[in-house]
Amino acid sequence: MTERFLGMCWILLVLLPCSCSKIQGKLLIMEGNFFNSRGMYNEAIGSYLKARHYTEARAYAEFGLGTVYFSLDEGAVALDRFAAAEQSLRDVSKNMSPELLYRIRYNTGIVRFKEGDYTAAAGSFRSALEIDGSRIEAKRNLELSLLSLAQQKTAQAIAPEQESSAGNRDRLPALFDYLRQKERNRWKSREWIEDASYSGPDY
């Protein structure tokens, strides 16, 4: 019994250094996700930054950092972290995790949409759907991005016309004052002056 226990301990000691880094990286990601889900962003950032030191966990850590920065309204930084996550995913293995890749591209679309870059948002949602075409949320957001883009283009086309009509509206009060003054002058010149020389019958 004691020999068996010692044998198991020896095997664990031999195997532990090989898998410890993978386990430690995953634990840090889980810790970061826990903090992130509770709005404890400083703690989440700390966990994700530590997890970046582990090769297998780096892509997940970068993605986690991106979601934290997006929650903090730091869109540009979030986009950088999402791009770093995709690059880390490519560097680690040729068989990239489709779920993580989908989430990176989908969340990139969310950030782009919030920034008002509907063209880039639509591209990101399309890219996410190439990975998993069954995702309803990506389909809806793609449609919403395309609709918003069409509305944006329509608004841009109408804007010059509105500016010229706004300029005309600014000139209208002056024009009305001018017309009012001309009308007064015309009525003054037509005022009835009693004809004193008329001596005919008064009916």
C-alpha positions in Angstrom: 0.0 0.0 0.0 2.8 2.4 1.0 4.8 1.5 -2.1 1.8 2.1 -4.3 1.2 5.5 -2.8 4.8 6.5 -3.2 4.7 5.3 -6.8 1.7 7.5 -7.5 3.4 10.5 -5.8 6.5 10.0 -8.0 4.4 9.8 -11.2 2.5 13.0 -10.2 5.8 14.7 -9.5 7.2 13.7 -12.9 4.0 14.7 -14.7 3.1 17.8 -12.8 5.8 20.1 -14.2 4.6 19.2 -17.8 1.0 20.1 -17.2 1.3 22.6 -14.4 1.7 25.6 -16.8 -1.5 24.6 -18.7 -3.4 24.2 -15.4 -2.1 27.4 -13.9 -3.0 29.4 -17.1 -6.5 27.9 -17.1 -7.0 28.7 -13.4 -6.0 32.3 -14.0 -8.4 32.6 -16.9 -11.2 31.2 -14.7 -10.3 33.6 -12.0 -10.3 36.5 -14.5 -13.7 35.4 -15.8 -15.0 35.3 -12.3 -13.9 38.8 -11.5 -15.0 40.1 -14.9 -18.5 38.7 -14.5 -18.8 40.5 -11.2 -17.6 43.9 -12.4 -14.3 43.6 -10.5 -12.3 44.8 -13.5 -9.0 45.7 -11.8 -8.8 42.2 -10.4 -9.8 40.6 -13.7 -7.1 42.6 -15.6 -4.6 41.4 -13.0 -5.6 37.7 -13.5 -5.6 38.0 -17.3 -2.2 39.7 -17.4 -0.7 36.9 -15.3 -2.4 34.3 -17.6 -0.7 35.9 -20.7 2.6 34.4 -19.5 1.3 30.9 -20.3 1.4 30.1 -24.0 -1.7 27.9 -24.0 -3.8 30.6 -22.1 -2.5 33.7 -23.9 -5.3 33.9 -26.5 -8.0 33.5 -23.9 -6.2 36.1 -21.7 -6.1 38.6 -24.5 -9.8 38.0 -25.2 -10.6 38.4 -21.6 -8.7 41.7 -21.5 -10.7 42.9 -24.5 -14.0 42.2 -22.9 -12.9 44.1 -19.7 -11.8 47.1 -21.7 -15.0 47.1 -23.7 -16.9 47.1 -20.4 -14.8 50.1 -19.4 -15.8 51.9 -22.7 -12.2 51.7 -24.0 -13.2 50.5 -27.5 -9.8 51.1 -29.2 -7.9 49.1 -26.5 -10.6 46.3 -26.6 -10.0 46.1 -30.4 -6.3 45.8 -29.9 -6.7 43.0 -27.4 -9.1 41.1 -29.7 -6.6 41.4 -32.5 -3.9 40.1 -30.2 -6.1 37.2 -29.1 -6.6 36.1 -32.7 -2.9 36.4 -33.4 -2.1 34.4 -30.3 -4.6 31.8 -31.4 -2.9 31.5 -34.8 0.6 31.3 -33.2 -0.3 28.5 -30.7 -1.8 26.0 -33.2 -3.0 25.5 -36.7 -6.2 24.0 -35.3 -7.6 27.2 -33.8 -10.5 27.0 -31.3 -13.5 27.8 -33.4 -15.5 28.9 -30.4 -12.9 31.4 -29.3 -12.3 32.6 -32.8 -16.1 33.2 -33.3 -16.2 35.1 -30.0 -13.3 37.3 -31.0 -14.8 38.3 -34.3 -18.3 38.7 -32.9 -17.2 40.9 -30.1 -15.0 42.9 -32.5 -18.2 43.5 -34.5 -20.0 44.7 -31.3 -17.2 47.2 -30.5 -17.2 48.5 -34.2 -21.0 48.9 -34.1 -20.9 50.8 -30.9 -18.3 53.1 -32.4 -20.6 53.7 -35.4 -18.3 52.0 -37.9 -21.1 49.9 -39.4 -19.1 48.8 -42.4 -16.4 47.2 -40.2 -19.1 45.8 -37.9 -20.8 44.1 -40.7 -17.5 42.6 -41.9 -16.8 41.3 -38.4 -20.2 39.7 -38.1 -19.8 38.1 -41.5 -16.5 36.8 -40.5 -18.0 35.3 -37.3 -20.7 33.7 -39.4 -18.1 32.1 -41.6 -16.9 30.2 -38.5 -20.4 29.3 -37.3 -23.3 30.2 -39.6 -25.9 29.0 -37.1 -25.5 31.8 -34.7 -28.7 33.9 -34.6 -27.2 36.8 -32.7 -24.5 37.3 -35.4 -27.1 37.2 -38.1 -29.3 39.8 -36.3 -26.3 42.1 -35.7 -25.2 41.7 -39.3 -28.7 42.8 -40.5 -28.7 45.7 -37.9 -25.3 46.8 -39.1 -26.4 46.8 -42.8 -29.6 48.7 -41.9 -27.6 51.3 -39.8 -25.2 51.7 -42.7 -28.0 52.4 -45.2 -29.6 54.9 -42.8 -26.2 56.6 -42.3 -25.7 56.9 -46.1 -29.2 58.3 -46.5 -28.6 60.8 -43.7 -25.3 61.9 -45.3 -27.0 62.4 -48.6 -29.8 64.5 -47.0 -27.4 66.6 -44.9 -26.2 69.0 -47.7 -29.8 69.7 -48.6 -30.8 70.4 -45.0 -27.8 72.7 -44.6 -28.8 74.8 -47.7 -32.4 74.9 -46.5 -31.1 75.9 -43.0 -29.2 78.7 -44.7 -32.3 79.8 -46.4 -34.2 79.7 -43.1 -31.6 82.0 -41.6 -32.3 84.5 -44.4 -36.1 84.3 -44.2 -36.5 86.8 -41.2 -34.5 89.4 -43.1 -36.5 88.7 -46.3 -39.8 89.0 -44.4 -38.7 92.3 -42.8 -37.8 93.7 -46.2 -41.2 92.6 -47.7 -43.1 94.0 -44.7 -41.3 97.4 -45.1 -42.0 97.5 -48.8 -45.7 96.7 -48.2 -45.9 99.5 -45.6 -44.3 102.0 -48.0 -46.8 101.0 -50.7 -49.8 101.5 -48.5 -48.5 104.8 -47.3 -48.2 106.0 -50.8 -51.8 104.9 -51.5 -53.3 106.5 -48.4 -56.5 108.3 -49.2 -56.2 112.0 -49.2 -59.5 113.9 -48.9 -60.3 115.9 -52.0 -61.3 119.3 -50.8 -62.2 120.7 -54.2 -65.2 118.3 -54.7 -68.5 120.1 -54.6 -70.9 117.5 -56.0 -73.8 116.0 -54.2 -73.2 113.9 -51.1 -75.1 110.6 -51.5 
